Each structure stands twice: as C-alpha cells, then as structure tokens.
Amino acid sequence: QVQLVESGGGLVQPGGSLRLSCAASGTIFSIATIIWYRQAPAKQRELVARITSARSTTYTDSVKGRFTISRDNAKNTVYLQMNSLKPEDTAVYYCNLKVLNSDYWGQGTQVTVSS
C-alpha cells in the first residue's frame, strides 16, 4: 500500500521560508513523478511544481524563482523549498505521486503566510 506523508507546513511571515517534505512508502519511488499542488480557500487546486524521475522540473509562473522542488531517492522523499513567501501562497499543499499508471495523494499540509 502506497502512503505519502507531508510535513513542514506552518505559519510564517511574508518574506519567510518553509521547506515541505513528502515521504513515500510502498512504491518504486525512483521512477515516479512527484507533483506539489495547493488549494486555497474557495479556489481550485493548482499545480505548483513537478519533478520527474529524470529530475526535470516545472513550476507554475507565480512561484518561479522562489520555490525549488527536489528529490532524494535514497530517502524516498521530495522537498519543496519555499522562499520569499507571500500571503497569496497561503493554501493547503498536497503531494501527488504518479507511477505505473497509478495516482496517489498525501493528506495535505497547511501553509499560512501572514504577519
């Protein structure tokens, strides 16, 4: 059974940083594509960043230059380093893993950017 556990969310002031982690178990992590999504209140879920098994990365325009996605296959973990955070980054952040035509989701972690 595949499990994804996100951590690292919290309350941070504008301009601050957080690092989210997504730890996976029960799957072939090294061949998976991992995506971070976020969903703010009353808004649709949006793709934030993606990393493939070849470590190719993509970002939504609003986070380019501020967020960095990375992976550690030895630890079955993907990270989202978030710098220069803005109030509009406030959302629940979800980790999504795609492997062998299957799709798995974590439970989400809350990120709140506020002074």
C-alpha angles and dihedrals in degrees: 000000000000117000129184121193120190124198141163102071124131147117118313135167121247110279092028131118139237133178118214122202130201114194118194132199136178099035144077094270098179094066096043129106111225124203131187114212129180135201124197122197112287091002134105121257111265134196111249105176140345135199125190130208087263088054093248108154137203131183138193111252096248093063101038111127092016106060128052126192120202140162138216108200092187088062097034087233137131123199134204112200108199119193133174090024119200131201088251089063088069108121145105107280119214131195117219124191123197119192135149093356091306130115128210133183137200125223095255134245125234120238117189121184111193142131 
